[in-house]
Amino acid sequence: MVHRTNKIPVSSVISRDFKPIHYCDSYSIVTHTTDDLDKIITSIFQTPPWADTLMRVRNSLVKFIGLEGGGYKKDTYIADHYPVGSRAVYFTVIDRNENEIVMAENDKHLNFRVSVLINRDGHETTINLTTIVKYNNFLGRLYFFPVKPFHRIIIISLLKRLLKK
């Protein structure tokens, strides 16, 4: 089951040097995976085709208000290890430790961070997927308003897929 907390996990470093936070969501699952953090990142962000279609539609629509939609799917980077400064599937790794990888993207309208944090307890692994957003101007707020419900649906779907593995 996917649990929504909307609070940054206490041990997370996602919000370091990132203020103010205008939006935050955090979802978690408990699984029996023994995969390392980098492999979990790769698994989470292997998006289903319906999500890819939504992202292409989003990219087409935001061009009309002067926003960049990003190179979704064409800029995919898969690796066994994601060091700081590298791309982890879609996003740039800005911080990492043995239990967490924080990725980011910034543009003139909004900045966001996404974190994958794991906590192992015996045979169980809790995976937290947290997103925070800072709006830099009105267009950032306007852009994220219609994206927010789809973002939530996609995040929940990505975590549910991990439970089926």
ABEGO torsion letter per residue (X at the ends): XBBBAGBBBAABAAABGBOBBABBBBBBBBBABABBAAAAAAAAABBBAAAAAAAAAAAAAAAAAGBBAEBBGAABBBBABBBBGBBBGABBBABBBAABBBBBBBBAABBBBBBBBBBBBEABBBBBBBBBBBBABAAAAAAAAAAAAAAAAAAAAAAAAAAAX
